[in-house]
Amino acid sequence: MPRHELGAAERRARMVGWRSGDVLRATALVTSYLLALALLWVARDIALTAFLGVLFGLAVGAGAEQLTRLRIPRGIGAPLVVFGFLGALYGVGAAIAPTVREQAIELRTRVPEAVDRIEAWVNARPGVAGLFLGGREVAATPATPPTTPAPAVRGRPRVPTSAPATAPAAPRAPTLRERITEQLSGAARYLFPFLSSTVTVAAGLFLILVLAIYVGADPALYHTGLMHLFPHGARDRAGVVLTRIATVLRRWLVTQLIAMLTIGVVSTVTLLVLGVKAAVALGVIAGLLEFVPTIGPILSAVPAIAMGFLDSPEKALTVGLAYLVIQQLEGHVLIPMLMKEGMDLPPALTIVTQGVMALLFGFLGLMVAVPLLAVVIVPIKLLYVEGVVGDAADASPLGVADAAPGA
């Protein structure tokens, strides 16, 4: 072959461009991604429920690992951890159930009364508080229009006539209780659509428990399966990322469970000391809502402050300050002590993520927002911030502390 023809062939081989095969492969790849996203959106409730099952399975796996030191196989230890936890939960629930049931009934009857008192207190103090809390000023009663004498008719006395009939009264403005009830009912229909079906709730809980047992019994099986999805050259790095994600999620979940128990007990004792009605039920609410970071503690403080307002505005203020002190101690003492090498997500990013997930997926999205944020941030930190940008781990602004790969 002549020399100039060889050079032309090499140049054509090195030309950058899209061939027919490349276009077909790219089209197939994009279509597959779109179909996967569409399927994931259709099955979003199942996907989020499965994520919760895997999340709890990581904690179950840690407990099963501890039981192996007692020569109990993981296949037996994982169910023991799950059923032991359920048994303890049932025992505590049975012990406090009568008190919680009575106080829950009291909450349903007294909280609306507290809302009415708050509205009356706000209406009596016009200004900024009335503007933001919904206070309604008492409108001045319109003066009665003066009577006008009727024209005199020959032979008849002049008789005064009144003004035309009063115009229809303006529609009554809704009360603060009615507005809150309307907002809560709308939010409940959006956030808790699954509660309309007992079968759906039972199936979701069953799926979470089964996944937790299977993942906790043999986590290495699923770790190995995920490794087959990566090329051989990237498996070491992918293994480190997956291990650190599992470590962060496990520590976060265990920390949240301990914080829920602690906040529930401390809130109950504090409300009992302050003499707030239905203190045990309010403490249970505070403990349960602690699972939802940032937003949960704020929501749990609202009914407690309302119940304090039944006695006096001063007691309501004291209850609000007590909840603020408890949350500050939790954020600056309890959580750092329990999670020394966990994740410290930026509060603004956490709130935005929770809002977006709640808007898209309802209450399930709100529950998994923080752990999902960690799942996204850990690979960004390891693969981009450290791998591409080259920043050191301690200099990372993402706030995910490193964990040992084998943790």
Disulfide bonds with the S-S distance in Angstrom:
none
